Structures are given as C-alpha cells and as structure tokens.
Amino acid sequence: MSERKWKVIYGEYIGLEKRALNLINATVFDFYNDYLPFYSADEVSEDLLKSNNLIIVGRYENNKLIRECIDSGELVAPDCAQGYSIEVKDSKWS
C-alpha cells in the first residue's frame, strides 16, 4: 500500500482564498521544506480524492466538494457573513 500524501483542493485561486492557500503552503514549507500540491475542485479526480489526505479550501459557491459536504450534512455551514468552518475528520472519499 502506498503512503497517503497531503493535497490541497481549492475553489478559486483569487482574493482571500488565494491568500489562505499561500499561507497554508508557507506554513507547511517552514516545517517540511516542501510545498503541498494544489488542485482545483473542478478538475480533481476521484482517484486523487480516494488515495490522499485532503485540505479543502473555498466557499459553498465555488468549491463543489464543500458544497457536497454541506448539502449532505457532513459539514456545518457558517451561520453568519464572513464566517468559516473548520473540520478535521476522516475523508468521505477514502
């Protein structure tokens, strides 16, 4: 069995989301001297979702994985404007 790697799945690489993604990578680089690969939620494959550890970043409107998790009740949506959700759990795709 191959080792599971971390992958970052994003909605759009612009604005605050771009800043969040860059901060994630800078933090990881400080610890591991390497960067995490980024993948667009619109282009990510089922195989990649099933075989890796995931960090999913974005909004309901722009990331189909976040939308799927909220719609199925697996992730609680923020209850106010400018809110956010953080959840650490086993991946529904693995």
QUIURTA-V655292 format. One record per pair of residues at least 4 apart in sequence whose C-alpha atoms are under 7 Angstrom apart, sorted by the first residue. I is the first residue (numbers start at 1). J is the second residue. D is the distance in Angstrom with one decimal. If there is no record, write none. Layout:
i,j,d
I,J,D
I,J,D
This chain:
i,j,d
4,51,6.2
4,52,4.8
4,53,6.2
5,52,5.1
5,53,5.8
6,36,6.7
6,52,5.9
6,53,4.6
6,54,5.7
7,36,6.1
7,37,5.6
7,38,6.3
7,52,6.7
7,53,6.2
7,54,5.1
7,55,6.2
8,36,6.8
8,37,6.2
8,38,4.8
8,39,6.2
8,54,5.9
8,55,4.7
8,56,5.9
9,38,5.9
9,39,4.9
9,40,5.7
9,41,5.6
9,54,7.0
9,55,6.2
9,56,4.8
9,57,6.2
10,39,6.3
10,40,5.2
10,41,5.6
10,56,6.0
10,57,4.8
10,58,5.6
10,63,6.6
11,40,6.0
11,41,5.6
11,57,6.7
11,58,4.9
11,59,6.9
11,62,4.9
11,63,4.2
12,17,6.8
12,62,6.6
13,17,6.2
13,18,4.7
14,18,4.7
15,19,6.5
16,20,6.1
17,21,6.2
17,58,6.3
18,22,6.2
19,23,6.2
20,24,6.2
21,25,6.3
22,26,6.1
23,27,6.1
24,28,6.2
25,29,6.0
25,35,5.7
25,36,6.2
26,30,6.2
27,31,6.7
28,32,5.9
28,34,7.0
28,35,6.5
29,33,4.4
29,34,4.8
29,35,5.5
39,44,6.1
40,44,6.1
41,63,5.8
41,64,6.3
41,65,6.7
44,48,6.8
45,49,6.5
46,50,6.1
47,51,6.1
48,52,6.1
49,93,5.8
49,94,7.0
50,93,5.0
50,94,4.2
51,94,6.5
58,62,6.5
58,63,5.7
59,63,5.8
59,66,6.8
60,66,5.7
60,67,4.8
63,67,6.3
64,68,6.0
65,69,6.3
66,70,6.2
67,71,6.0
68,72,6.1
69,73,6.2
69,74,5.0
69,75,5.3
70,74,5.9
70,75,4.8
70,76,6.0
70,77,6.2
76,85,7.0
77,85,6.5
78,83,5.1
78,84,5.2
78,85,5.9
79,83,6.7
